[in-house]
Amino acid sequence: LSRPVASVLLAADFDLYLLILAAGLAGMWWVPDPRFKVLAVMAVLLTMGVHVLANAIPRFHIPILPILCLYTGALAARRPGPVRRWQRWGGWATLALLAVIVAIGWQRSAGPALDALNRL
């Protein structure tokens, strides 16, 4: 692939994953589903724990995408309804934490990522 095509594909992949991750995490807080939610949250936490311990290798994103997509779809299709105050605050706190993590990651990896693209 040429450098412009590769950079567009990498940016699109990252942006789409970030959108699904944010919507899926918000959906876990804001969509009522008490029986499945415990299993889904445990699977996401386990996968993210391995992801962090393994130095953030991107292949660990794939196993949680179906779970996040389920909650993303449920959040998008859901009618506005009552959400408990702690759930609302928990969802917004999770999204704020995700934004901080992404900002720190961009700050730390912008140089190496651009160097890698320049080598393509």
DSSP file (Angstrom, degrees, kcal/mol; ACC not computed):
  #  RESIDUE AA STRUCTURE BP1 BP2  ACC     N-H-->O    O-->H-N    N-H-->O    O-->H-N    TCO  KAPPA ALPHA  PHI   PSI    X-CA   Y-CA   Z-CA
    1    1 A L              0   0    0      0, 0.0     2,-0.1     0, 0.0     0, 0.0   0.000 360.0 360.0 360.0 148.1    0.0    0.0    0.0
    2    2 A S     >  -     0   0    0      1,-0.1     4,-2.8     4,-0.0     5,-0.2  -0.395 360.0-108.1 -76.8 161.3    1.1    3.5   -0.6
    3    3 A R  H  > S+     0   0    0      1,-0.2     4,-2.6     2,-0.2     5,-0.2   0.905 116.6  49.4 -59.7 -46.1    1.8    5.8    2.3
    4    4 A P  H  > S+     0   0    0      0, 0.0     4,-1.9     0, 0.0    -1,-0.2   0.913 114.0  46.3 -62.1 -39.8   -1.3    8.0    1.9
    5    5 A V  H  > S+     0   0    0      2,-0.2     4,-2.6     1,-0.2    -2,-0.2   0.928 113.4  49.1 -66.7 -44.2   -3.6    5.0    1.6
    6    6 A A  H  X S+     0   0    0     -4,-2.8     4,-2.6     1,-0.2     5,-0.2   0.903 110.8  49.8 -62.8 -40.9   -2.0    3.3    4.6
    7    7 A S  H  X S+     0   0    0     -4,-2.6     4,-2.1    -5,-0.2    -1,-0.2   0.885 111.9  48.2 -67.5 -36.4   -2.3    6.4    6.8
    8    8 A V  H  X S+     0   0    0     -4,-1.9     4,-2.6    -5,-0.2    -2,-0.2   0.921 113.2  47.6 -67.4 -43.3   -6.0    6.8    5.9
    9    9 A L  H  X S+     0   0    0     -4,-2.6     4,-2.5     2,-0.2    -2,-0.2   0.903 112.5  48.7 -65.4 -41.0   -6.7    3.2    6.7
   10   10 A L  H  X S+     0   0    0     -4,-2.6     4,-2.4     2,-0.2    -1,-0.2   0.918 113.2  47.4 -64.0 -42.9   -4.8    3.3   10.0
   11   11 A A  H  X S+     0   0    0     -4,-2.1     4,-2.7    -5,-0.2     5,-0.2   0.917 113.0  48.5 -65.0 -42.5   -6.6    6.5   11.0
   12   12 A A  H  X S+     0   0    0     -4,-2.6     4,-2.6     2,-0.2     5,-0.2   0.908 111.4  50.2 -64.6 -41.3  -10.0    5.1   10.0
   13   13 A D  H  X S+     0   0    0     -4,-2.5     4,-2.4     2,-0.2    -2,-0.2   0.937 113.8  44.5 -61.4 -47.4   -9.3    1.8   11.9
   14   14 A F  H  X S+     0   0    0     -4,-2.4     4,-2.6     2,-0.2    -2,-0.2   0.923 114.5  48.7 -64.3 -44.4   -8.3    3.7   15.1
   15   15 A D  H  X S+     0   0    0     -4,-2.7     4,-2.3     2,-0.2    -2,-0.2   0.912 112.9  47.1 -64.3 -42.5  -11.2    6.1   14.9
   16   16 A L  H  X S+     0   0    0     -4,-2.6     4,-2.6     2,-0.2     5,-0.2   0.922 113.0  48.5 -65.7 -43.3  -13.8    3.4   14.3
   17   17 A Y  H  X S+     0   0    0     -4,-2.4     4,-2.8    -5,-0.2    -2,-0.2   0.919 112.0  49.6 -61.9 -42.3  -12.4    1.3   17.2
   18   18 A L  H  X S+     0   0    0     -4,-2.6     4,-2.6     2,-0.2    -1,-0.2   0.890 111.0  49.6 -64.4 -39.4  -12.4    4.3   19.5
   19   19 A L  H  X S+     0   0    0     -4,-2.3     4,-2.6     2,-0.2     5,-0.2   0.927 113.8  45.1 -64.0 -45.7  -16.0    5.1   18.5
   20   20 A I  H  X S+     0   0    0     -4,-2.6     4,-2.7     2,-0.2     5,-0.2   0.902 113.7  50.6 -65.4 -40.6  -17.1    1.5   19.2
   21   21 A L  H  X S+     0   0    0     -4,-2.8     4,-2.4    -5,-0.2     5,-0.2   0.939 113.4  44.4 -62.6 -47.2  -15.1    1.4   22.5
   22   22 A A  H  X S+     0   0    0     -4,-2.6     4,-2.3     2,-0.2     5,-0.2   0.939 117.6  43.7 -64.4 -47.4  -16.7    4.7   23.7
   23   23 A A  H  X S+     0   0    0     -4,-2.6     4,-2.5    -5,-0.2    -1,-0.2   0.883 114.3  50.9 -67.0 -37.3  -20.2    3.8   22.7
   24   24 A G  H  X S+     0   0    0     -4,-2.7     4,-1.8    -5,-0.2    -2,-0.2   0.915 111.7  46.4 -66.2 -42.7  -19.9    0.3   24.0
   25   25 A L  H  X S+     0   0    0     -4,-2.4     4,-1.1    -5,-0.2    -2,-0.2   0.905 114.1  48.1 -66.5 -40.4  -18.6    1.4   27.4
   26   26 A A  H  X S+     0   0    0     -4,-2.3     4,-2.7    -5,-0.2     3,-0.4   0.907 110.0  53.4 -64.0 -40.3  -21.3    4.0   27.7
   27   27 A G  H  X S+     0   0    0     -4,-2.5     4,-2.4     1,-0.2    -1,-0.2   0.853 101.5  59.0 -63.0 -34.6  -23.9    1.4   26.7
   28   28 A M  H  < S+     0   0    0     -4,-1.8    -1,-0.2     1,-0.2    -2,-0.2   0.845 114.6  37.5 -63.2 -31.6  -22.7   -0.9   29.5
   29   29 A W  H  < S+     0   0    0     -4,-1.1    -2,-0.2    -3,-0.4    -1,-0.2   0.880 125.4  35.4 -82.6 -40.3  -23.5    1.9   31.9
   30   30 A W  H  < S+     0   0    0     -4,-2.7    -3,-0.2    -5,-0.1    -2,-0.2   0.607  97.9  79.4-100.0 -13.4  -26.7    3.2   30.4
   31   31 A V  S  < S-     0   0    0     -4,-2.4     2,-0.5    -5,-0.2    44,-0.1  -0.853  78.6-129.1 -98.4 123.4  -28.5    0.2   28.9
   32   32 A P        +     0   0    0      0, 0.0    -2,-0.1     0, 0.0    -3,-0.1  -0.581  55.1 131.7 -74.0 121.5  -30.4   -1.9   31.4
   33   33 A D     >  +     0   0    0     -2,-0.5     4,-1.8    -5,-0.2     5,-0.2  -0.383  21.4 173.0-164.6  74.2  -29.4   -5.5   31.1
   34   34 A P  H  > S+     0   0    0      0, 0.0     4,-0.8     0, 0.0    -1,-0.0   0.804  73.3  49.3 -67.1 -32.0  -28.6   -7.0   34.5
   35   35 A R  H  > S+     0   0    0      1,-0.2     4,-0.6     2,-0.1     3,-0.2   0.946 119.9  32.0 -76.2 -47.0  -28.2  -10.7   33.6
   36   36 A F  H  > S+     0   0    0      1,-0.2     4,-2.5     2,-0.2     5,-0.2   0.765 105.7  74.2 -80.1 -25.4  -25.8  -10.4   30.6
   37   37 A K  H  X S+     0   0    0     -4,-1.8     4,-3.0     1,-0.2     5,-0.3   0.857  91.4  54.3 -61.1 -38.8  -24.0   -7.3   31.9
   38   38 A V  H  X S+     0   0    0     -4,-0.8     4,-2.2    -3,-0.2    -1,-0.2   0.936 112.1  44.3 -62.0 -45.8  -22.0   -9.1   34.5
   39   39 A L  H  X S+     0   0    0     -4,-0.6     4,-2.2     2,-0.2    -2,-0.2   0.916 115.2  48.5 -64.0 -43.4  -20.7  -11.6   32.0
   40   40 A A  H  X S+     0   0    0     -4,-2.5     4,-2.4     2,-0.2    -2,-0.2   0.920 112.1  47.6 -64.8 -44.5  -19.9   -8.9   29.5
   41   41 A V  H  X S+     0   0    0     -4,-3.0     4,-2.8     1,-0.2     5,-0.2   0.903 111.6  50.9 -65.1 -40.4  -18.1   -6.6   31.9
   42   42 A M  H  X S+     0   0    0     -4,-2.2     4,-2.5    -5,-0.3    -1,-0.2   0.916 111.2  48.5 -62.7 -42.0  -16.1   -9.6   33.2
   43   43 A A  H  X S+     0   0    0     -4,-2.2     4,-2.4     2,-0.2    -2,-0.2   0.912 113.6  46.6 -64.6 -42.4  -15.0  -10.5   29.7
   44   44 A V  H  X S+     0   0    0     -4,-2.4     4,-2.8     2,-0.2     5,-0.2   0.927 113.7  47.9 -66.5 -44.2  -14.1   -6.9   28.8
   45   45 A L  H  X S+     0   0    0     -4,-2.8     4,-2.3     2,-0.2    -2,-0.2   0.905 113.0  48.3 -64.1 -40.8  -12.1   -6.5   32.1
   46   46 A L  H  X S+     0   0    0     -4,-2.5     4,-2.3    -5,-0.2     5,-0.2   0.940 114.5  45.5 -63.3 -46.6  -10.3   -9.7   31.6
   47   47 A T  H  X S+     0   0    0     -4,-2.4     4,-2.4     1,-0.2    -2,-0.2   0.914 114.4  47.7 -64.8 -42.7   -9.4   -8.9   28.0
   48   48 A M  H  X S+     0   0    0     -4,-2.8     4,-2.5     2,-0.2    -1,-0.2   0.855 109.2  54.8 -67.3 -33.7   -8.3   -5.4   28.8
   49   49 A G  H  X S+     0   0    0     -4,-2.3     4,-2.5    -5,-0.2    -2,-0.2   0.929 111.1  43.9 -63.7 -44.5   -6.3   -6.7   31.7
   50   50 A V  H  X S+     0   0    0     -4,-2.3     4,-2.1     2,-0.2    -2,-0.2   0.902 112.0  55.3 -63.6 -40.1   -4.4   -9.0   29.4
   51   51 A H  H  <>S+     0   0    0     -4,-2.4     5,-2.8    -5,-0.2     6,-0.4   0.912 111.4  42.8 -58.8 -45.1   -4.1   -6.2   26.9
   52   52 A V  H ><5S+     0   0    0     -4,-2.5     3,-1.4     1,-0.2    -2,-0.2   0.918 114.8  49.2 -69.7 -44.0   -2.5   -3.9   29.5
   53   53 A L  H 3<5S+     0   0    0     -4,-2.5    -2,-0.2     1,-0.3    -1,-0.2   0.801 108.0  55.2 -66.5 -28.1   -0.2   -6.6   30.8
   54   54 A A  T 3<5S-     0   0    0     -4,-2.1    -1,-0.3    -5,-0.2     3,-0.2   0.114 123.9-100.7 -93.6  22.1    0.9   -7.6   27.3
   55   55 A N  T < 5 -     0   0    0     -3,-1.4    -3,-0.2     1,-0.2    -2,-0.1   0.849  68.4 -66.1  63.2  37.3    2.0   -4.0   26.5
   56   56 A A      < -     0   0    0     -5,-2.8    -1,-0.2     1,-0.2    -4,-0.1   0.888  66.4-174.7  58.8  49.8   -1.1   -3.1   24.5
   57   57 A I    >   -     0   0    0     -6,-0.4     3,-2.0    -3,-0.2    -1,-0.2  -0.655  26.4-132.8 -74.9 127.3   -0.7   -5.5   21.5
   58   58 A P  G >  S+     0   0    0      0, 0.0     3,-2.1     0, 0.0     4,-0.5   0.709  96.3  75.3 -58.9 -22.9   -3.6   -4.6   19.1
   59   59 A R  G >  S+     0   0    0      1,-0.3     3,-0.5     2,-0.2    -8,-0.0   0.717  84.5  67.4 -65.2 -16.4   -4.7   -8.2   18.5
   60   60 A F  G <  S+     0   0    0     -3,-2.0     4,-0.4     1,-0.2    -1,-0.3   0.531  86.3  70.3 -80.4  -3.7   -6.3   -8.2   22.0
   61   61 A H  G X> S+     0   0    0     -3,-2.1     3,-0.9    -4,-0.2     4,-0.8   0.851  85.2  69.0 -73.6 -34.5   -8.9   -5.6   20.8
   62   62 A I  G X4 S+     0   0    0     -3,-0.5     3,-1.0    -4,-0.5    -1,-0.2   0.852  89.6  57.4 -60.4 -43.1  -10.6   -8.2   18.6
   63   63 A P  G 34 S+     0   0    0      0, 0.0     4,-0.4     0, 0.0    -1,-0.2   0.792 110.3  44.0 -63.5 -25.5  -12.2  -10.5   21.2
   64   64 A I  G <> S+     0   0    0     -3,-0.9     4,-2.6    -4,-0.4     5,-0.2   0.577  89.3  87.7 -95.6  -6.7  -14.1   -7.7   22.9
   65   65 A L  H <X S+     0   0    0     -3,-1.0     4,-2.8    -4,-0.8     5,-0.2   0.904  86.9  51.6 -59.2 -43.1  -15.4   -6.0   19.7
   66   66 A P  H  > S+     0   0    0      0, 0.0     4,-1.9     0, 0.0    -1,-0.2   0.911 112.2  46.5 -61.5 -38.8  -18.5   -8.2   19.5
   67   67 A I  H  > S+     0   0    0     -4,-0.4     4,-1.8     2,-0.2    -2,-0.2   0.936 114.4  46.9 -66.5 -45.3  -19.5   -7.4   23.1
   68   68 A L  H  X S+     0   0    0     -4,-2.6     4,-2.4     1,-0.2    -1,-0.2   0.882 110.3  53.6 -64.3 -37.0  -18.8   -3.7   22.6
   69   69 A C  H  X S+     0   0    0     -4,-2.8     4,-2.7    -5,-0.2     5,-0.2   0.875 104.6  55.5 -65.3 -36.3  -20.8   -3.8   19.3
   70   70 A L  H  X S+     0   0    0     -4,-1.9     4,-2.2     1,-0.2    -1,-0.2   0.941 113.4  40.3 -59.2 -46.6  -23.8   -5.3   21.2
   71   71 A Y  H  X S+     0   0    0     -4,-1.8     4,-2.3     2,-0.2    -2,-0.2   0.818 112.5  55.6 -74.4 -29.8  -23.9   -2.5   23.7
   72   72 A T  H  X S+     0   0    0     -4,-2.4     4,-2.3     2,-0.2    -2,-0.2   0.941 111.6  44.0 -64.1 -46.6  -23.2    0.1   21.0
   73   73 A G  H  X S+     0   0    0     -4,-2.7     4,-2.3     2,-0.2    -2,-0.2   0.902 113.2  50.7 -64.2 -41.6  -26.2   -1.1   19.0
   74   74 A A  H  X S+     0   0    0     -4,-2.2     4,-0.9    -5,-0.2    -1,-0.2   0.888 111.8  48.1 -64.2 -38.0  -28.3   -1.3   22.1
   75   75 A L  H  < S+     0   0    0     -4,-2.3     3,-0.2     1,-0.2    -2,-0.2   0.903 113.5  47.0 -68.2 -40.5  -27.3    2.3   23.1
   76   76 A A  H  < S+     0   0    0     -4,-2.3    -2,-0.2     1,-0.2    -1,-0.2   0.853 117.9  41.6 -69.4 -34.3  -28.1    3.6   19.6
   77   77 A A  H  < S+     0   0    0     -4,-2.3    -1,-0.2    -5,-0.2    -2,-0.2   0.554  91.6 109.0 -89.9  -8.6  -31.5    1.8   19.3
   78   78 A R     <  -     0   0    0     -4,-0.9     3,-0.0    -3,-0.2    -3,-0.0  -0.424  67.8-126.2 -77.9 141.2  -32.6    2.5   22.9
   79   79 A R        -     0   0    0     -2,-0.1     2,-0.1     1,-0.1    -1,-0.1  -0.609  40.1 -95.2 -78.0 142.1  -35.4    5.0   23.6
   80   80 A P        +     0   0    0      0, 0.0    -1,-0.1     0, 0.0     3,-0.0  -0.399  65.3 151.4 -59.5 128.7  -34.5    7.7   26.0
   81   81 A G        -     0   0    0     -2,-0.1     2,-0.3    -3,-0.0    -3,-0.0  -0.820  49.4 -51.1-146.2-176.6  -35.6    6.5   29.4
   82   82 A P        -     0   0    0      0, 0.0     2,-0.4     0, 0.0     0, 0.0  -0.457  48.7-176.0 -69.4 130.2  -34.8    6.8   33.0
   83   83 A V        -     0   0    0     -2,-0.3   -53,-0.1   -52,-0.0     5,-0.1  -0.992  31.8-109.9-123.2 133.0  -31.2    6.2   33.9
   84   84 A R     >  -     0   0    0     -2,-0.4     4,-2.3     1,-0.1     3,-0.3  -0.245  26.4-117.4 -61.4 150.9  -30.2    6.2   37.5
   85   85 A R  H  > S+     0   0    0      1,-0.2     4,-2.6     2,-0.2     5,-0.2   0.891 114.2  50.8 -58.7 -42.7  -28.0    9.1   38.6
   86   86 A W  H  > S+     0   0    0      1,-0.2     4,-2.2     2,-0.2    -1,-0.2   0.835 110.1  51.1 -67.5 -31.0  -25.0    6.9   39.5
   87   87 A Q  H  > S+     0   0    0     -3,-0.3     4,-2.4     2,-0.2    -1,-0.2   0.905 110.2  49.0 -70.4 -40.5  -25.3    5.1   36.1
   88   88 A R  H  X S+     0   0    0     -4,-2.3     4,-2.3     2,-0.2    -2,-0.2   0.947 115.2  43.4 -61.5 -49.0  -25.3    8.5   34.3
   89   89 A W  H  X S+     0   0    0     -4,-2.6     4,-2.6     1,-0.2    -1,-0.2   0.877 112.5  53.6 -66.3 -37.6  -22.3    9.7   36.2
   90   90 A G  H  X S+     0   0    0     -4,-2.2     4,-2.3    -5,-0.2    -1,-0.2   0.906 109.4  48.4 -63.0 -41.6  -20.5    6.4   35.9
   91   91 A G  H  X S+     0   0    0     -4,-2.4     4,-2.3     2,-0.2    -2,-0.2   0.933 113.9  45.3 -63.6 -46.5  -20.9    6.5   32.1
   92   92 A W  H  X S+     0   0    0     -4,-2.3     4,-2.3     1,-0.2    -2,-0.2   0.880 112.7  51.4 -66.7 -36.2  -19.7   10.0   31.8
   93   93 A A  H  X S+     0   0    0     -4,-2.6     4,-2.5     2,-0.2    -1,-0.2   0.899 109.8  50.2 -66.0 -39.3  -16.7    9.3   34.2
   94   94 A T  H  X S+     0   0    0     -4,-2.3     4,-2.4     2,-0.2    -2,-0.2   0.918 111.7  47.5 -64.3 -43.3  -15.8    6.3   32.0
   95   95 A L  H  X S+     0   0    0     -4,-2.3     4,-2.2     2,-0.2    -2,-0.2   0.880 111.8  50.4 -65.9 -37.1  -15.9    8.4   28.9
   96   96 A A  H  X S+     0   0    0     -4,-2.3     4,-2.2     2,-0.2    -2,-0.2   0.915 110.8  49.0 -65.9 -42.2  -13.8   11.1   30.5
   97   97 A L  H  X S+     0   0    0     -4,-2.5     4,-2.6     1,-0.2    -2,-0.2   0.903 110.1  51.5 -63.4 -40.6  -11.3    8.6   31.6
   98   98 A L  H  X S+     0   0    0     -4,-2.4     4,-2.6     1,-0.2    -1,-0.2   0.908 108.9  51.3 -61.3 -42.0  -11.1    7.1   28.1
   99   99 A A  H  X S+     0   0    0     -4,-2.2     4,-2.4     2,-0.2    -2,-0.2   0.899 110.7  48.2 -63.0 -40.4  -10.6   10.6   26.7
  100  100 A V  H  X S+     0   0    0     -4,-2.2     4,-2.5     2,-0.2     5,-0.2   0.925 111.9  49.3 -64.9 -44.5   -7.7   11.2   29.1
  101  101 A I  H  X S+     0   0    0     -4,-2.6     4,-2.4     1,-0.2    -2,-0.2   0.912 112.7  47.3 -61.9 -42.9   -6.1    7.8   28.3
  102  102 A V  H  X S+     0   0    0     -4,-2.6     4,-2.7     2,-0.2    -1,-0.2   0.909 111.3  51.1 -65.4 -41.7   -6.4    8.5   24.5
  103  103 A A  H  X S+     0   0    0     -4,-2.4     4,-2.2     2,-0.2    -2,-0.2   0.916 112.2  46.3 -62.7 -42.9   -4.9   12.0   25.0
  104  104 A I  H  X S+     0   0    0     -4,-2.5     4,-2.4     2,-0.2    -1,-0.2   0.915 112.7  50.7 -65.2 -42.1   -2.0   10.6   26.9
  105  105 A G  H  X S+     0   0    0     -4,-2.4     4,-2.4    -5,-0.2    -2,-0.2   0.906 110.3  49.0 -62.2 -42.1   -1.5    7.9   24.4
  106  106 A W  H  X S+     0   0    0     -4,-2.7     4,-1.5     1,-0.2    -1,-0.2   0.910 111.2  50.3 -63.4 -41.3   -1.5   10.4   21.5
  107  107 A Q  H  < S+     0   0    0     -4,-2.2     4,-0.3    -5,-0.2    -2,-0.2   0.910 117.0  39.8 -64.2 -41.4    1.0   12.5   23.3
  108  108 A R  H  < S+     0   0    0     -4,-2.4    -1,-0.2     1,-0.2    -2,-0.2   0.805 124.4  35.5 -79.1 -29.1    3.4    9.6   23.9
  109  109 A S  H  X S+     0   0    0     -4,-2.4     4,-2.5    -5,-0.2     5,-0.3   0.428  86.2  94.1-109.7   2.3    3.0    7.8   20.6
  110  110 A A  H  X S+     0   0    0     -4,-1.5     4,-2.1     2,-0.2     5,-0.2   0.927  89.9  46.9 -61.7 -43.3    2.6   10.6   18.1
  111  111 A G  H  > S+     0   0    0     -4,-0.3     4,-2.2     2,-0.2    -1,-0.2   0.966 115.5  42.4 -63.7 -54.9    6.3   10.7   17.3
  112  112 A P  H  > S+     0   0    0      0, 0.0     4,-2.3     0, 0.0    -1,-0.2   0.874 114.4  52.4 -61.2 -36.7    6.8    6.9   16.9
  113  113 A A  H  X S+     0   0    0     -4,-2.5     4,-2.1     2,-0.2    -2,-0.2   0.920 110.8  46.4 -66.5 -42.0    3.6    6.5   14.9
  114  114 A L  H  X S+     0   0    0     -4,-2.1     4,-2.2    -5,-0.3    -1,-0.2   0.882 111.2  52.7 -67.2 -36.5    4.6    9.2   12.5
  115  115 A D  H  X S+     0   0    0     -4,-2.2     4,-1.3     2,-0.2    -2,-0.2   0.908 108.7  50.4 -62.6 -41.6    8.1    7.7   12.2
  116  116 A A  H  X S+     0   0    0     -4,-2.3     4,-0.6     1,-0.2     3,-0.2   0.900 110.6  49.2 -64.4 -40.5    6.5    4.3   11.4
  117  117 A L  H >< S+     0   0    0     -4,-2.1     3,-1.0     1,-0.2    -1,-0.2   0.880 107.2  55.4 -65.8 -36.9    4.3    5.9    8.7
  118  118 A N  H 3< S+     0   0    0     -4,-2.2    -1,-0.2     1,-0.2    -2,-0.2   0.790 103.6  55.8 -66.6 -26.4    7.3    7.6    7.2
  119  119 A R  H 3<        0   0    0     -4,-1.3    -1,-0.2    -3,-0.2    -2,-0.2   0.648 360.0 360.0 -79.5 -14.7    9.0    4.3    6.8
  120  120 A L    <<        0   0    0     -3,-1.0    -1,-0.2    -4,-0.6    -2,-0.1   0.505 360.0 360.0 -65.6 360.0    6.2    2.8    4.8
